[in-house]
Amino acid sequence: MADDLFRALADPTRRTILDELAERSGQTLFEICARLSMRHGLGISRQAVSQHLAVLEAAGLVETRREGRCKFHDLNTDPLRHIAERWPVPDTPEPEDGTP
Amino acid sequence: MKIHLTSVFVDDQAKALRFYTEILGFVKKHDVPVGEQDRWLTVVSPEEPGGTELLLEPARHPAARTYRDTLVEDGIPLAQFAVDDVEEEYERLSALGVRFTQKPVEMGPVTTAVLDDTCGNLIQIATRPQ
């Protein structure tokens, strides 16, 4: 699970896909491809985007659902908790840097 | 050479005519019986009555089903229509019960959205290029 997660996050295109799904969850493959191409200048084939989505899905970061005849992709950030569990982030913020 | 007519395959011509005229706002141009059950059925934009016609063609051919189903699954539209304001048109059509598979998104110079024509196709609307 953890290896899948880190492998999925290691690729900049896949991180961009996650950024776009964070902006709006529930996108068709067509919308994801259009966003990558029009907003990020990434001219990637539909097949390649499908493969990236498969990697993200294997890591649990993307989930798919069918609605009618269409397939939609949703973001799931739950697996990211594994990172914080492995390298815990302190709950309390650092003390203010006000003292000399 | 110019584009005089283009077509979409529709499940049901009568239903398609209602959707394309009553909901999208096109007007019927030709309606000629062909064979026993089909019609040569075209619509045009009221803004351009002499412009490109859209043929609402019966999707009876077995290949049409596979072709459309596969594209619809991935959200790929089969035609694109220009509108002045995608956001406004999205609101208007949503209020009429139209289902969108892609809500309006800014894509560089244009804004696009994708809707279900209820006759087996996805249609993209986009801001009219200036």
gemmi code that builds the backbone of each chain (N, CA, C; Angstrom):
import gemmi

chains = {
    "A": [
        ("MET", (0.830, -1.212, 0.000), (0.000, 0.000, 0.000), (0.861, 1.258, 0.000)),
        ("ALA", (1.823, 1.317, 0.975), (2.660, 2.514, 1.071), (3.504, 2.690, -0.188)),
        ("ASP", (4.045, 1.580, -0.701), (4.868, 1.688, -1.910), (4.048, 2.207, -3.087)),
        ("ASP", (2.820, 1.699, -3.215), (1.927, 2.176, -4.282), (1.682, 3.677, -4.145)),
        ("LEU", (1.514, 4.096, -2.904), (1.213, 5.507, -2.643), (2.388, 6.396, -3.059)),
        ("PHE", (3.578, 6.015, -2.628), (4.735, 6.857, -2.952), (5.053, 6.815, -4.446)),
        ("ARG", (4.841, 5.654, -5.045), (5.083, 5.561, -6.479), (4.088, 6.466, -7.233)),
        ("ALA", (2.839, 6.447, -6.776), (1.817, 7.266, -7.435), (2.142, 8.749, -7.319)),
        ("LEU", (2.640, 9.149, -6.169), (2.912, 10.572, -5.933), (4.220, 11.042, -6.567)),
        ("ALA", (5.047, 10.091, -6.986), (6.369, 10.452, -7.488), (6.321, 11.115, -8.861)),
        ("ASP", (5.208, 10.998, -9.557), (5.132, 11.501, -10.927), (4.419, 12.854, -10.979)),
        ("PRO", (5.060, 13.849, -11.626), (4.458, 15.191, -11.639), (3.093, 15.239, -12.345)),
        ("THR", (2.930, 14.455, -13.403), (1.634, 14.464, -14.098), (0.541, 13.946, -13.166)),
        ("ARG", (0.879, 12.906, -12.419), (-0.128, 12.348, -11.504), (-0.453, 13.338, -10.391)),
        ("ARG", (0.544, 14.093, -9.969), (0.259, 15.106, -8.941), (-0.641, 16.186, -9.516)),
        ("THR", (-0.429, 16.519, -10.794), (-1.292, 17.519, -11.439), (-2.732, 17.001, -11.538)),
        ("ILE", (-2.878, 15.726, -11.866), (-4.227, 15.141, -11.929), (-4.905, 15.276, -10.561)),
        ("LEU", (-4.142, 14.991, -9.502), (-4.708, 15.115, -8.150), (-5.087, 16.563, -7.844)),
        ("ASP", (-4.255, 17.520, -8.291), (-4.575, 18.943, -8.090), (-5.914, 19.278, -8.735)),
        ("GLU", (-6.092, 18.797, -9.955), (-7.324, 19.116, -10.687), (-8.537, 18.441, -10.050)),
        ("LEU", (-8.332, 17.216, -9.552), (-9.452, 16.529, -8.882), (-9.751, 17.172, -7.529)),
        ("ALA", (-8.720, 17.796, -6.939), (-8.946, 18.499, -5.676), (-9.807, 19.732, -5.930)),
        ("GLU", (-9.603, 20.345, -7.087), (-10.412, 21.518, -7.430), (-11.855, 21.099, -7.652)),
        ("ARG", (-12.029, 19.980, -8.337), (-13.385, 19.454, -8.507), (-13.336, 17.936, -8.614)),
        ("SER", (-13.895, 17.278, -7.643), (-13.960, 15.828, -7.676), (-15.087, 15.422, -8.634)),
        ("GLY", (-14.994, 14.213, -9.176), (-16.072, 13.754, -10.053), (-15.885, 14.191, -11.484)),
        ("GLN", (-14.773, 13.784, -12.108), (-14.521, 14.170, -13.496), (-14.470, 12.949, -14.414)),
        ("THR", (-14.924, 13.156, -15.631), (-14.794, 12.105, -16.646), (-13.350, 12.113, -17.160)),
        ("LEU", (-12.986, 11.039, -17.841), (-11.657, 10.986, -18.459), (-11.481, 12.159, -19.422)),
        ("PHE", (-12.529, 12.477, -20.163), (-12.479, 13.587, -21.116), (-12.120, 14.899, -20.422)),
        ("GLU", (-12.753, 15.161, -19.279), (-12.488, 16.422, -18.580), (-11.055, 16.452, -18.043)),
        ("ILE", (-10.603, 15.337, -17.496), (-9.233, 15.287, -16.973), (-8.228, 15.552, -18.108)),
        ("CYS", (-8.438, 14.908, -19.250), (-7.536, 15.111, -20.399), (-7.566, 16.567, -20.850)),
        ("ALA", (-8.775, 17.140, -20.916), (-8.906, 18.527, -21.369), (-8.198, 19.471, -20.406)),
        ("ARG", (-8.332, 19.225, -19.116), (-7.675, 20.089, -18.127), (-6.154, 19.998, -18.247)),
        ("LEU", (-5.633, 18.784, -18.398), (-4.180, 18.615, -18.504), (-3.653, 19.342, -19.727)),
        ("SER", (-4.409, 19.231, -20.810), (-3.934, 19.814, -22.052), (-4.120, 21.336, -22.079)),
        ("MET", (-5.318, 21.815, -21.705), (-5.606, 23.238, -21.842), (-5.022, 24.080, -20.713)),
        ("ARG", (-4.974, 23.520, -19.496), (-4.520, 24.339, -18.381), (-3.048, 24.129, -18.065)),
        ("HIS", (-2.519, 22.993, -18.456), (-1.128, 22.701, -18.077), (-0.227, 22.444, -19.276)),
        ("GLY", (-0.795, 22.538, -20.471), (0.013, 22.332, -21.669), (0.600, 20.936, -21.762)),
        ("LEU", (-0.053, 19.972, -21.101), (0.453, 18.603, -21.134), (-0.255, 17.830, -22.246)),
        ("GLY", (0.447, 17.642, -23.341), (-0.161, 16.920, -24.455), (0.037, 15.425, -24.293)),
        ("ILE", (-0.800, 14.815, -23.447), (-0.644, 13.387, -23.171), (-1.807, 12.646, -23.811)),
        ("SER", (-1.533, 11.474, -24.333), (-2.601, 10.702, -24.969), (-3.594, 10.233, -23.911)),
        ("ARG", (-4.811, 9.977, -24.399), (-5.859, 9.496, -23.501), (-5.444, 8.182, -22.818)),
        ("GLN", (-4.753, 7.335, -23.589), (-4.298, 6.049, -23.034), (-3.335, 6.283, -21.885)),
        ("ALA", (-2.436, 7.251, -22.079), (-1.449, 7.535, -21.031), (-2.151, 8.079, -19.788)),
        ("VAL", (-3.140, 8.942, -19.984), (-3.875, 9.479, -18.831), (-4.603, 8.342, -18.116)),
        ("SER", (-5.178, 7.423, -18.900), (-5.850, 6.256, -18.311), (-4.884, 5.458, -17.445)),
        ("GLN", (-3.657, 5.303, -17.943), (-2.657, 4.541, -17.188), (-2.279, 5.266, -15.897)),
        ("HIS", (-2.137, 6.590, -15.983), (-1.847, 7.357, -14.763), (-2.977, 7.187, -13.756)),
        ("LEU", (-4.219, 7.229, -14.261), (-5.368, 7.076, -13.362), (-5.382, 5.695, -12.712)),
        ("ALA", (-4.944, 4.683, -13.474), (-4.911, 3.325, -12.929), (-3.913, 3.244, -11.770)),
        ("VAL", (-2.778, 3.935, -11.915), (-1.780, 3.945, -10.847), (-2.335, 4.655, -9.602)),
        ("LEU", (-3.023, 5.785, -9.854), (-3.609, 6.535, -8.735), (-4.711, 5.721, -8.053)),
        ("GLU", (-5.430, 4.953, -8.876), (-6.510, 4.130, -8.323), (-5.929, 2.994, -7.472)),
        ("ALA", (-4.835, 2.410, -7.963), (-4.197, 1.322, -7.217), (-3.699, 1.820, -5.853)),
        ("ALA", (-3.320, 3.093, -5.788), (-2.842, 3.678, -4.544), (-4.001, 4.157, -3.671)),
        ("GLY", (-5.204, 4.057, -4.185), (-6.384, 4.461, -3.419), (-6.648, 5.955, -3.435)),
        ("LEU", (-5.848, 6.698, -4.227), (-6.008, 8.157, -4.242), (-7.150, 8.598, -5.158)),
        ("VAL", (-7.504, 7.729, -6.101), (-8.607, 8.016, -7.014), (-9.576, 6.844, -6.963)),
        ("GLU", (-10.839, 7.178, -6.905), (-11.883, 6.151, -6.940), (-12.793, 6.438, -8.119)),
        ("THR", (-13.303, 5.372, -8.739), (-14.204, 5.602, -9.869), (-15.600, 5.125, -9.498)),
        ("ARG", (-16.560, 5.801, -10.115), (-17.961, 5.373, -9.925), (-18.686, 5.576, -11.236)),
        ("ARG", (-19.702, 4.750, -11.437), (-20.531, 4.879, -12.634), (-21.819, 5.584, -12.278)),
        ("GLU", (-22.168, 6.511, -13.142), (-23.434, 7.218, -12.966), (-24.083, 7.208, -14.329)),
        ("GLY", (-25.157, 6.448, -14.449), (-25.741, 6.270, -15.770), (-24.738, 5.560, -16.645)),
        ("ARG", (-24.453, 6.124, -17.823), (-23.530, 5.470, -18.749), (-22.125, 6.038, -18.637)),
        ("CYS", (-21.944, 7.013, -17.746), (-20.636, 7.667, -17.632), (-19.851, 7.160, -16.432)),
        ("LYS", (-18.540, 7.307, -16.551), (-17.653, 6.922, -15.457), (-16.981, 8.189, -14.924)),
        ("PHE", (-17.061, 8.378, -13.610), (-16.486, 9.564, -12.987), (-15.359, 9.187, -12.020)),
        ("HIS", (-14.374, 10.078, -11.921), (-13.227, 9.861, -11.045), (-13.286, 10.825, -9.872)),
        ("ASP", (-13.176, 10.272, -8.662), (-13.215, 11.088, -7.453), (-11.869, 11.014, -6.740)),
        ("LEU", (-11.543, 12.113, -6.063), (-10.313, 12.158, -5.263), (-10.577, 11.557, -3.891)),
        ("ASN", (-9.637, 10.769, -3.396), (-9.716, 10.269, -2.025), (-8.355, 10.513, -1.368)),
        ("THR", (-8.317, 11.442, -0.423), (-7.027, 11.797, 0.188), (-6.709, 10.948, 1.421)),
        ("ASP", (-7.617, 10.030, 1.776), (-7.387, 9.209, 2.979), (-6.017, 8.522, 3.008)),
        ("PRO", (-5.563, 7.926, 1.889), (-4.262, 7.228, 1.951), (-3.107, 8.129, 2.366)),
        ("LEU", (-3.268, 9.450, 2.206), (-2.178, 10.365, 2.573), (-1.897, 10.323, 4.077)),
        ("ARG", (-2.878, 9.858, 4.843), (-2.673, 9.741, 6.296), (-1.509, 8.809, 6.622)),
        ("HIS", (-1.282, 7.805, 5.741), (-0.181, 6.876, 5.992), (1.142, 7.620, 6.152)),
        ("ILE", (1.270, 8.715, 5.405), (2.526, 9.481, 5.465), (2.690, 10.083, 6.860)),
        ("ALA", (1.611, 10.680, 7.362), (1.675, 11.321, 8.681), (1.791, 10.289, 9.799)),
        ("GLU", (1.269, 9.079, 9.545), (1.403, 8.034, 10.572), (2.841, 7.530, 10.642)),
        ("ARG", (3.479, 7.492, 9.474), (4.860, 6.997, 9.437), (5.838, 8.028, 9.981)),
        ("TRP", (5.592, 9.271, 9.590), (6.426, 10.373, 10.092), (5.495, 11.394, 10.737)),
        ("PRO", (5.143, 11.168, 11.992), (4.079, 11.981, 12.600), (4.398, 13.478, 12.572)),
        ("VAL", (3.329, 14.236, 12.353), (3.440, 15.695, 12.374), (2.999, 16.132, 13.768)),
        ("PRO", (3.802, 16.982, 14.467), (3.393, 17.403, 15.804), (2.060, 18.140, 15.760)),
        ("ASP", (1.198, 17.862, 16.774), (-0.118, 18.492, 16.813), (-0.018, 19.974, 17.127)),
        ("THR", (0.878, 20.292, 18.101), (0.967, 21.695, 18.513), (1.900, 22.451, 17.580)),
        ("PRO", (1.515, 23.667, 17.214), (2.384, 24.446, 16.326), (3.674, 24.830, 17.035)),
        ("GLU", (4.694, 25.129, 16.269), (5.977, 25.580, 16.822), (5.730, 26.859, 17.617)),
        ("PRO", (6.476, 27.043, 18.748), (6.289, 28.295, 19.499), (6.618, 29.505, 18.623)),
        ("GLU", (5.888, 30.597, 18.900), (6.095, 31.816, 18.116), (7.543, 32.272, 18.256)),
        ("ASP", (8.078, 32.749, 17.185), (9.482, 33.160, 17.186), (9.607, 34.613, 17.660)),
        ("GLY", (9.049, 34.874, 18.875), (9.017, 36.264, 19.334), (10.113, 36.586, 20.352)),
        ("THR", (10.677, 35.534, 20.976), (11.690, 35.791, 22.015), (13.080, 35.872, 21.409)),
        ("PRO", (13.924, 36.697, 21.952), (15.269, 36.849, 21.395), (16.167, 35.641, 21.648)),
    ],
    "B": [
        ("MET", (-15.336, 24.589, -50.406), (-16.053, 23.566, -49.658), (-16.482, 24.133, -48.315)),
        ("LYS", (-17.671, 23.791, -47.880), (-18.047, 24.207, -46.517), (-18.904, 23.156, -45.848)),
        ("ILE", (-18.985, 23.228, -44.553), (-19.753, 22.228, -43.807), (-21.221, 22.625, -43.859)),
        ("HIS", (-21.995, 21.814, -44.550), (-23.398, 22.127, -44.755), (-24.265, 21.386, -43.738)),
        ("LEU", (-23.826, 20.182, -43.410), (-24.622, 19.348, -42.519), (-23.704, 18.421, -41.735)),
        ("THR", (-24.058, 18.215, -40.494), (-23.331, 17.227, -39.709), (-24.385, 16.460, -38.918)),
        ("SER", (-24.018, 15.315, -38.336), (-25.079, 14.500, -37.755), (-24.709, 13.927, -36.398)),
        ("VAL", (-25.722, 13.621, -35.621), (-25.547, 12.806, -34.418), (-26.531, 11.651, -34.520)),
        ("PHE", (-26.106, 10.491, -34.009), (-27.003, 9.330, -33.960), (-27.899, 9.481, -32.740)),
        ("VAL", (-29.195, 9.319, -32.922), (-30.108, 9.431, -31.776), (-30.924, 8.153, -31.614)),
        ("ASP", (-31.233, 7.837, -30.350), (-31.997, 6.613, -30.066), (-33.402, 6.706, -30.630)),
        ("ASP", (-33.994, 7.895, -30.500), (-35.402, 8.060, -30.842), (-35.559, 9.445, -31.479)),
        ("GLN", (-35.960, 9.479, -32.738), (-35.978, 10.763, -33.451), (-36.987, 11.755, -32.867)),
        ("ALA", (-38.159, 11.251, -32.462), (-39.181, 12.161, -31.924), (-38.697, 12.792, -30.618)),
        ("LYS", (-38.094, 11.942, -29.772), (-37.570, 12.432, -28.497), (-36.427, 13.420, -28.743)),
        ("ALA", (-35.585, 13.086, -29.708), (-34.451, 13.952, -30.027), (-34.943, 15.315, -30.524)),
        ("LEU", (-35.970, 15.298, -31.358), (-36.502, 16.567, -31.878), (-36.993, 17.445, -30.727)),
        ("ARG", (-37.668, 16.817, -29.780), (-38.150, 17.595, -28.618), (-36.978, 18.175, -27.846)),
        ("PHE", (-35.958, 17.370, -27.579), (-34.821, 17.857, -26.793), (-34.073, 18.976, -27.527)),
        ("TYR", (-33.817, 18.748, -28.796), (-33.011, 19.731, -29.537), (-33.766, 21.041, -29.806)),
        ("THR", (-35.112, 20.980, -29.887), (-35.871, 22.213, -30.111), (-36.357, 22.819, -28.797)),
        ("GLU", (-37.089, 22.028, -27.993), (-37.710, 22.606, -26.789), (-36.695, 22.926, -25.697)),
        ("ILE", (-35.645, 22.113, -25.579), (-34.679, 22.355, -24.498), (-33.491, 23.183, -25.012)),
        ("LEU", (-32.831, 22.699, -26.073), (-31.638, 23.423, -26.538), (-32.009, 24.690, -27.310)),
        ("GLY", (-33.172, 24.688, -27.959), (-33.623, 25.912, -28.631), (-33.364, 25.978, -30.126)),
        ("PHE", (-33.019, 24.847, -30.745), (-32.861, 24.846, -32.195), (-34.242, 24.839, -32.862)),
        ("VAL", (-34.282, 25.063, -34.171), (-35.568, 24.988, -34.883), (-35.493, 23.908, -35.965)),
        ("LYS", (-36.634, 23.269, -36.175), (-36.686, 22.200, -37.174), (-36.551, 22.802, -38.565)),
        ("LYS", (-35.742, 22.168, -39.400), (-35.579, 22.677, -40.767), (-36.192, 21.704, -41.772)),
        ("HIS", (-35.772, 20.455, -41.759), (-36.325, 19.463, -42.684), (-36.881, 18.287, -41.906)),
        ("ASP", (-37.999, 17.784, -42.352), (-38.610, 16.611, -41.722), (-39.300, 15.829, -42.826)),
        ("VAL", (-38.560, 14.888, -43.414), (-39.056, 14.148, -44.570), (-39.067, 12.658, -44.234)),
        ("PRO", (-40.211, 11.974, -44.436), (-40.231, 10.543, -44.154), (-39.264, 9.791, -45.072)),
        ("VAL", (-38.525, 8.851, -44.489), (-37.605, 8.012, -45.261), (-37.884, 6.568, -44.855)),
        ("GLY", (-38.339, 5.761, -45.802), (-38.663, 4.376, -45.462), (-39.884, 4.331, -44.555)),
        ("GLU", (-39.996, 3.259, -43.796), (-41.205, 3.065, -43.012), (-41.220, 3.815, -41.689)),
        ("GLN", (-40.040, 3.908, -41.043), (-40.061, 4.503, -39.712), (-39.100, 5.674, -39.527)),
        ("ASP", (-38.210, 5.890, -40.469), (-37.212, 6.934, -40.278), (-37.606, 8.246, -40.944)),
        ("ARG", (-36.938, 9.296, -40.473), (-37.175, 10.627, -41.061), (-35.826, 11.272, -41.378)),
        ("TRP", (-35.824, 12.081, -42.447), (-34.689, 12.973, -42.696), (-35.010, 14.211, -41.872)),
        ("LEU", (-34.393, 14.275, -40.687), (-34.811, 15.251, -39.693), (-33.624, 16.140, -39.342)),
        ("THR", (-33.726, 17.414, -39.691), (-32.608, 18.312, -39.370), (-33.085, 19.520, -38.579)),
        ("VAL", (-32.180, 20.044, -37.769), (-32.461, 21.284, -37.031), (-31.345, 22.286, -37.325)),
        ("VAL", (-31.684, 23.561, -37.144), (-30.672, 24.623, -37.309), (-30.789, 25.590, -36.141)),
        ("SER", (-29.797, 26.446, -36.027), (-29.849, 27.479, -34.994), (-30.798, 28.581, -35.439)),
        ("PRO", (-31.630, 29.115, -34.542), (-32.495, 30.244, -34.904), (-31.662, 31.479, -35.257)),
        ("GLU", (-30.415, 31.508, -34.778), (-29.544, 32.650, -35.078), (-28.984, 32.558, -36.496)),
        ("GLU", (-28.982, 31.333, -37.053), (-28.432, 31.136, -38.399), (-29.305, 30.140, -39.156)),
        ("PRO", (-30.504, 30.574, -39.595), (-31.439, 29.634, -40.244), (-30.854, 29.021, -41.517)),
        ("GLY", (-29.915, 29.728, -42.143), (-29.313, 29.192, -43.361), (-27.971, 28.508, -43.085)),
        ("GLY", (-27.650, 28.374, -41.802), (-26.350, 27.826, -41.427), (-26.325, 26.299, -41.444)),
        ("THR", (-25.282, 25.750, -40.847), (-25.086, 24.297, -40.823), (-26.277, 23.590, -40.176)),
        ("GLU", (-26.743, 22.542, -40.846), (-27.851, 21.759, -40.285), (-27.302, 20.590, -39.483)),
        ("LEU", (-28.037, 20.260, -38.440), (-27.688, 19.080, -37.656), (-28.723, 18.005, -37.956)),
        ("LEU", (-28.229, 16.887, -38.491), (-29.117, 15.769, -38.827), (-29.261, 14.861, -37.603)),
        ("LEU", (-30.499, 14.616, -37.209), (-30.765, 13.710, -36.085), (-31.031, 12.337, -36.693)),
        ("GLU", (-29.955, 11.567, -36.755), (-29.983, 10.321, -37.511), (-30.285, 9.118, -36.618)),
        ("PRO", (-31.187, 8.238, -37.042), (-31.518, 7.083, -36.206), (-30.284, 6.205, -35.964)),
        ("ALA", (-30.099, 5.818, -34.697), (-28.908, 5.033, -34.329), (-29.214, 3.545, -34.406)),
        ("ARG", (-29.715, 3.129, -35.541), (-30.125, 1.738, -35.624), (-28.963, 0.798, -35.961)),
        ("HIS", (-27.928, 1.325, -36.551), (-26.813, 0.461, -36.938), (-26.144, -0.108, -35.680)),
        ("PRO", (-25.871, -1.427, -35.648), (-25.295, -2.028, -34.436), (-23.972, -1.382, -34.015)),
        ("ALA", (-23.213, -0.899, -34.968), (-21.915, -0.287, -34.616), (-22.121, 1.026, -33.870)),
        ("ALA", (-23.241, 1.693, -34.123), (-23.482, 2.997, -33.500), (-23.556, 2.865, -31.982)),
        ("ARG", (-24.122, 1.779, -31.513), (-24.278, 1.590, -30.066), (-22.910, 1.478, -29.380)),
        ("THR", (-22.063, 0.601, -29.922), (-20.725, 0.413, -29.343), (-19.941, 1.723, -29.382)),
        ("TYR", (-20.007, 2.372, -30.520), (-19.291, 3.630, -30.738), (-19.715, 4.657, -29.695)),
        ("ARG", (-21.005, 4.848, -29.545), (-21.469, 5.884, -28.630), (-21.259, 5.490, -27.171)),
        ("ASP", (-21.553, 4.232, -26.828), (-21.408, 3.810, -25.427), (-19.980, 3.990, -24.933)),
        ("THR", (-19.020, 3.617, -25.783), (-17.619, 3.690, -25.380), (-17.194, 5.141, -25.161)),
        ("LEU", (-17.668, 6.025, -26.038), (-17.305, 7.436, -25.895), (-17.998, 8.054, -24.683)),
        ("VAL", (-19.264, 7.718, -24.495), (-20.012, 8.289, -23.362), (-19.369, 7.874, -22.040)),
        ("GLU", (-18.911, 6.624, -21.971), (-18.293, 6.159, -20.723), (-17.131, 7.059, -20.312)),
        ("ASP", (-16.339, 7.489, -21.289), (-15.197, 8.351, -20.987), (-15.551, 9.837, -21.010)),
        ("GLY", (-16.817, 10.139, -21.263), (-17.261, 11.531, -21.196), (-16.948, 12.353, -22.436)),
        ("ILE", (-16.747, 11.686, -23.563), (-16.328, 12.395, -24.777), (-17.535, 12.880, -25.588)),
        ("PRO", (-17.620, 14.186, -25.820), (-18.763, 14.725, -26.562), (-18.656, 14.465, -28.066)),
        ("LEU", (-19.824, 14.328, -28.708), (-19.834, 14.038, -30.145), (-20.054, 15.280, -30.995)),
        ("ALA", (-20.415, 16.378, -30.373), (-20.593, 17.613, -31.132), (-20.368, 18.775, -30.182)),
        ("GLN", (-20.027, 19.908, -30.741), (-19.845, 21.097, -29.909), (-20.681, 22.237, -30.464)),
        ("PHE", (-21.406, 22.905, -29.589), (-22.202, 24.053, -29.994), (-21.683, 25.298, -29.282)),
        ("ALA", (-21.719, 26.420, -30.006), (-21.217, 27.676, -29.446), (-22.350, 28.428, -28.752)),
        ("VAL", (-22.050, 28.956, -27.579), (-23.010, 29.797, -26.859), (-22.284, 31.062, -26.402)),
        ("ASP", (-23.064, 32.114, -26.092), (-22.438, 33.367, -25.681), (-21.831, 33.253, -24.284)),
        ("ASP", (-22.525, 32.536, -23.411), (-22.082, 32.461, -22.023), (-22.368, 31.063, -21.489)),
        ("VAL", (-21.327, 30.277, -21.324), (-21.492, 28.879, -20.904), (-22.134, 28.780, -19.519)),
        ("GLU", (-21.680, 29.645, -18.626), (-22.184, 29.632, -17.248), (-23.707, 29.877, -17.240)),
        ("GLU", (-24.122, 30.868, -18.005), (-25.547, 31.231, -18.093), (-26.357, 30.075, -18.699)),
        ("GLU", (-25.815, 29.496, -19.764), (-26.501, 28.399, -20.448), (-26.560, 27.169, -19.533)),
        ("TYR", (-25.508, 26.973, -18.757), (-25.492, 25.868, -17.798), (-26.625, 26.034, -16.779)),
        ("GLU", (-26.798, 27.252, -16.279), (-27.865, 27.528, -15.310), (-29.233, 27.314, -15.948)),
        ("ARG", (-29.393, 27.831, -17.158), (-30.684, 27.726, -17.843), (-31.051, 26.266, -18.095)),
        ("LEU", (-30.087, 25.508, -18.621), (-30.379, 24.111, -18.971), (-30.535, 23.239, -17.723)),
        ("SER", (-29.729, 23.497, -16.693), (-29.855, 22.724, -15.459), (-31.255, 22.900, -14.878)),
        ("ALA", (-31.755, 24.135, -14.942), (-33.094, 24.418, -14.412), (-34.152, 23.638, -15.191)),
        ("LEU", (-33.843, 23.308, -16.443), (-34.786, 22.531, -17.263), (-34.585, 21.025, -17.075)),
        ("GLY", (-33.682, 20.673, -16.171), (-33.493, 19.253, -15.870), (-32.412, 18.573, -16.684)),
        ("VAL", (-31.636, 19.346, -17.430), (-30.570, 18.748, -18.233), (-29.423, 18.323, -17.306)),
        ("ARG", (-28.878, 17.117, -17.591), (-27.799, 16.585, -16.771), (-26.453, 16.903, -17.439)),
        ("PHE", (-25.552, 17.459, -16.674), (-24.217, 17.775, -17.200), (-23.209, 16.746, -16.694)),
        ("THR", (-22.354, 16.256, -17.577), (-21.291, 15.354, -17.144), (-20.027, 16.163, -16.860)),
        ("GLN", (-20.016, 17.401, -17.313), (-18.923, 18.312, -16.959), (-19.505, 19.702, -16.768)),
        ("LYS", (-19.394, 20.195, -15.556), (-19.858, 21.554, -15.288), (-18.881, 22.538, -15.937)),
        ("PRO", (-19.291, 23.805, -16.057), (-18.398, 24.757, -16.741), (-16.996, 24.813, -16.140)),
        ("VAL", (-15.994, 24.752, -17.000), (-14.597, 24.896, -16.588), (-13.910, 25.829, -17.562)),
        ("GLU", (-13.094, 26.721, -17.033), (-12.282, 27.575, -17.892), (-11.138, 26.742, -18.441)),
        ("MET", (-11.020, 26.746, -19.752), (-9.948, 25.988, -20.403), (-9.168, 26.973, -21.269)),
        ("GLY", (-8.302, 27.736, -20.639), (-7.562, 28.740, -21.406), (-8.532, 29.775, -21.948)),
        ("PRO", (-8.582, 29.940, -23.270), (-9.393, 31.024, -23.830), (-10.898, 30.737, -23.834)),
        ("VAL", (-11.290, 29.492, -23.627), (-12.726, 29.177, -23.668), (-13.201, 28.556, -22.360)),
        ("THR", (-14.497, 28.632, -22.171), (-15.123, 27.891, -21.079), (-15.970, 26.820, -21.732)),
        ("THR", (-15.911, 25.601, -21.208), (-16.690, 24.524, -21.805), (-17.499, 23.799, -20.734)),
        ("ALA", (-18.536, 23.111, -21.184), (-19.322, 22.238, -20.324), (-19.850, 21.119, -21.214)),
        ("VAL", (-20.202, 19.988, -20.612), (-20.677, 18.853, -21.409), (-22.006, 18.350, -20.835)),
        ("LEU", (-22.974, 18.174, -21.726), (-24.295, 17.744, -21.279), (-24.725, 16.460, -21.990)),
        ("ASP", (-25.707, 15.812, -21.377), (-26.276, 14.573, -21.904), (-27.521, 14.942, -22.710)),
        ("ASP", (-27.553, 14.546, -23.985), (-28.700, 14.948, -24.829), (-29.896, 13.999, -24.676)),
        ("THR", (-29.802, 13.055, -23.768), (-30.856, 12.070, -23.450), (-31.186, 11.127, -24.615)),
        ("CYS", (-30.449, 11.269, -25.702), (-30.699, 10.424, -26.867), (-29.478, 9.588, -27.192)),
        ("GLY", (-28.544, 9.520, -26.222), (-27.391, 8.648, -26.400), (-26.077, 9.364, -26.618)),
        ("ASN", (-26.097, 10.707, -26.596), (-24.861, 11.445, -26.893), (-24.519, 12.462, -25.823)),
        ("LEU", (-23.240, 12.800, -25.776), (-22.811, 13.931, -24.967), (-22.518, 15.084, -25.917)),
        ("ILE", (-22.909, 16.282, -25.503), (-22.741, 17.480, -26.323), (-21.956, 18.502, -25.515)),
        ("GLN", (-20.946, 19.084, -26.156), (-20.159, 20.112, -25.471), (-20.683, 21.489, -25.864)),
        ("ILE", (-20.782, 22.373, -24.890), (-21.056, 23.769, -25.238), (-19.814, 24.568, -24.883)),
        ("ALA", (-19.556, 25.586, -25.680), (-18.357, 26.390, -25.467), (-18.666, 27.832, -25.822)),
        ("THR", (-17.907, 28.732, -25.208), (-18.079, 30.135, -25.559), (-17.740, 30.317, -27.022)),
        ("ARG", (-18.532, 31.126, -27.689), (-18.330, 31.353, -29.110), (-16.988, 32.052, -29.327)),
        ("PRO", (-16.140, 31.497, -30.182), (-14.855, 32.161, -30.421), (-15.091, 33.554, -31.009)),
        ("GLN", (-14.369, 34.538, -30.456), (-14.574, 35.923, -30.930), (-13.848, 36.146, -32.246)),
    ],
}
model = gemmi.Model(1)
for chain_id, residues in chains.items():
    chain = gemmi.Chain(chain_id)
    for i, (resn, *xyz) in enumerate(residues, 1):
        res = gemmi.Residue()
        res.name, res.seqid = resn, gemmi.SeqId(i, " ")
        for name, pos in zip(("N", "CA", "C"), xyz):
            atom = gemmi.Atom()
            atom.name, atom.element = name, gemmi.Element(name[0])
            atom.pos, atom.b_iso = gemmi.Position(*pos), 0.0
            res.add_atom(atom)
        chain.add_residue(res)
    model.add_chain(chain)
structure = gemmi.Structure()
structure.add_model(model)
structure.setup_entities()
